[in-house]
Amino acid sequence: MTSIAIIGAGPQLGLSIARTFGAQGFDVALISRNRAKLDNLVAQLAAEGINAAAFPADVLDRDALTQALKDAAAQFGGIDVLEYSPVGSLAPPL
C-alpha cells in the first residue's frame, strides 16, 4: 500500500489533499499540532472510506516532527509521498 504524510494538515488544503490521495488508495498520515482537530479529520476521512491516522507534532519542534514521521512510517510501512504545507498564524508575534 502507498502512503502520504501531510505535514500541517488542516480542514482545508490538508483535508483536500488527504481526500485526493485517499481516493486513490493511499494511506494518509496527518501531522499537525492539535490532536482534537486531527482526530476530527481522521473521522471525516474514515467516513469516506479512507484509511488515515493522526500524528500530533509541532513543525517547529524538530524532534517531535521526526518522531511523528517515524511513527507514521512504522504504522504504514513507510512514507511514499511527503506533503509539507504548514500555515502559520497571521497574527504578529508577541
C-alpha positions in Angstrom: 0.0 0.0 0.0 1.2 3.5 -0.7 1.1 6.3 1.8 1.3 10.1 2.1 2.2 12.2 5.1 0.6 15.6 5.2 2.5 18.0 7.4 0.5 20.9 8.5 -2.8 19.0 7.9 -5.9 21.2 8.4 -9.5 21.3 7.4 -9.0 23.0 4.1 -5.9 22.2 2.0 -4.7 19.3 4.1 -8.1 17.6 4.1 -8.5 18.2 0.3 -5.1 16.6 -0.3 -5.9 13.7 2.0 -9.2 13.1 0.1 -7.5 13.2 -3.3 -4.7 10.8 -2.3 -7.0 8.6 -0.1 -9.5 8.2 -3.0 -6.5 6.7 -5.0 -5.9 4.2 -2.3 -3.2 5.9 -0.3 -3.0 5.5 3.5 -2.9 9.0 5.0 -0.8 10.3 7.9 -2.0 13.6 9.2 0.5 15.7 11.1 -0.2 19.0 12.9 -0.2 20.3 16.5 -3.8 19.8 17.6 -4.8 16.2 18.4 -8.5 17.0 18.6 -8.6 18.6 15.2 -6.5 15.8 13.7 -8.9 13.2 15.2 -11.8 15.1 13.6 -10.1 15.0 10.2 -9.4 11.3 10.6 -13.1 10.7 11.5 -14.2 12.6 8.3 -11.8 10.6 6.2 -12.8 7.3 7.7 -16.5 8.1 7.0 -15.4 8.4 3.3 -13.6 5.0 3.4 -10.1 6.5 3.6 -7.5 4.9 5.9 -6.0 7.8 7.9 -4.2 8.3 11.2 -3.3 11.3 13.4 0.3 12.0 14.4 0.3 15.2 16.5 3.5 17.3 16.3 4.5 20.9 16.1 6.5 21.5 12.9 8.8 23.9 14.9 9.8 21.0 17.2 12.3 19.1 15.1 12.4 16.1 17.4 8.6 15.8 17.7 8.2 16.1 13.9 10.8 13.5 13.3 9.1 11.2 15.8 5.7 11.7 14.1 7.2 10.8 10.7 8.8 7.7 12.2 5.6 6.7 13.8 3.7 7.2 10.6 6.2 5.2 8.6 6.1 2.4 11.2 2.3 2.3 11.0 2.0 2.4 7.2 5.2 0.5 6.3 6.9 3.7 5.1 6.0 7.0 3.6 5.9 7.3 -0.2 4.8 10.9 -0.6 5.6 13.8 1.8 3.4 17.0 1.5 4.6 20.0 3.6 2.3 23.0 3.9 2.0 24.2 7.4 0.3 27.6 7.7 1.5 29.9 10.4 -0.6 32.4 12.3 -1.4 35.7 10.5 -1.1 37.4 13.9 2.1 39.4 14.5 4.4 37.7 17.1 4.1 38.8 20.7 
